[in-house]
């Protein structure tokens, strides 16, 4: 593919920690840090709990751990377990990314998982040893080469197909164990 890729700040292609309304005490799907598997797109389970606080998200959003060692261990996932228009919540130690208009949400997920975003995020960590956190402004201001939307869809489609095959293989393996 030959095209013109543009350099954009990550904040120009994604909303960070977008606002959502979820009343305190409402039972909702909670995705705790323990529910994210290293370098795995899909979220395998969740808990139904009263909302008491934390980050909020919708299907299609990408959640990335912002605390050590979870980020280094690859805890990033694409939210896909909610019903239409349902809002879920999770750890305050997540950064939520939502693709802006004209950008593919799957492409954004794979971009956030890549070393293009992960390495600078890890290098930006500050805080006491063992409790270091990503500086969100550093991630927002990353200069990223972005292909046109058609190419984003082709690239993310190839990667999504591979993740779908991994998920299917895991399901087959789980059935063999059972």
Residue pairs with C-beta under 8 A, 6 or more apart in sequence:
1 147
1 151
1 154
3 147
3 148
3 151
4 148
5 145
5 146
5 147
5 148
6 145
6 146
7 143
7 144
7 145
7 146
8 143
8 144
8 146
9 140
9 141
9 142
9 143
9 144
10 117
10 139
10 140
10 141
10 142
10 144
11 140
11 141
12 100
13 99
13 100
13 103
13 108
13 144
13 146
14 97
14 98
14 99
14 100
14 103
14 108
15 97
15 98
15 100
16 95
16 96
16 97
16 136
16 139
16 140
17 55
17 95
17 96
17 136
18 57
18 61
18 96
18 98
19 56
20 56
20 57
20 58
20 87
21 87
22 28
22 51
22 56
22 87
22 89
23 51
24 50
24 51
24 52
24 53
25 50
25 51
25 52
26 50
26 51
27 48
27 49
27 50
27 51
28 48
28 49
28 50
28 51
28 86
28 87
28 88
28 89
29 46
29 47
29 48
29 81
29 82
29 86
29 88
29 89
30 46
30 47
30 48
30 49
30 51
30 54
30 88
30 89
30 90
31 43
31 46
31 63
31 77
31 79
31 81
31 88
31 89
31 90
31 91
32 47
32 90
32 91
33 65
33 70
33 75
33 90
33 91
33 93
33 94
35 43
35 44
35 45
35 46
35 47
35 90
36 43
36 63
36 65
36 70
36 75
36 76
36 77
37 44
37 75
37 77
38 73
38 74
38 75
39 74
39 76
39 113
40 74
40 77
40 166
41 77
41 78
41 109
41 163
41 167
42 77
42 78
42 80
42 163
42 167
43 77
43 78
43 79
43 80
43 81
46 81
46 88
51 89
53 89
53 92
54 89
54 90
54 91
54 92
54 94
55 63
55 89
55 90
55 91
55 92
55 94
55 95
55 96
56 87
56 88
56 89
56 96
57 63
57 79
57 87
57 88
57 89
57 90
57 94
57 96
57 98
58 79
58 82
58 85
58 86
58 87
58 88
58 98
59 79
59 80
59 81
59 82
59 84
59 86
60 78
60 79
60 80
60 98
60 99
60 105
61 78
61 79
61 96
61 97
61 98
61 105
62 76
62 77
62 78
62 79
62 96
62 97
62 98
62 105
62 108
62 109
62 112
63 76
63 77
63 78
63 79
63 90
63 94
63 95
63 96
63 97
64 71
64 75
64 76
64 94
64 95
64 97
64 112
64 121
65 71
65 73
65 75
65 76
65 91
65 93
65 94
66 93
66 94
66 95
66 121
66 133
66 134
66 136
67 93
67 131
67 132
67 133
67 134
68 125
68 130
68 131
68 132
68 133
70 93
71 118
71 121
71 122
71 125
71 134
72 122
74 113
76 109
76 112
76 113
76 118
78 105
78 106
78 109
79 88
81 88
82 88
93 133
95 134
95 136
95 139
97 108
97 109
97 112
98 105
99 105
99 107
99 108
102 149
103 146
103 149
103 152
104 149
104 152
104 153
104 156
106 153
106 156
106 157
106 159
106 160
107 152
107 153
107 155
107 156
109 156
110 155
110 156
110 159
111 117
111 144
112 118
116 142
116 144
117 139
117 142
117 144
120 138
120 139
120 142
121 134
121 138
121 139
122 134
124 134
124 135
124 138
124 139
125 132
125 133
125 134
125 135
126 132
126 133
126 135
127 133
146 152
147 155
